[in-house]
């Protein structure tokens, strides 16, 4: 399994974590999403991994932003 880590900004609570996790989990190939609220790190595991644009769109759909 491949993994990638992105940083998501704007999350402040467990609801935020759930929203980001749910949107990313919908993407094809994703098998696991681990979100660290404290750091904003989101580890996505899967095969194949979604590309950066797909991840950014999923995070945007949840109402947050991927850090540059």
Secondary structure, DSSP 8 states (H G I E B T S, - for coil): -EEEEEEEES--SHHHHHHHHHHHHTSTTEEEEEE-TTT-EEEEEESS---HHHHHHHHHHHT-EE--
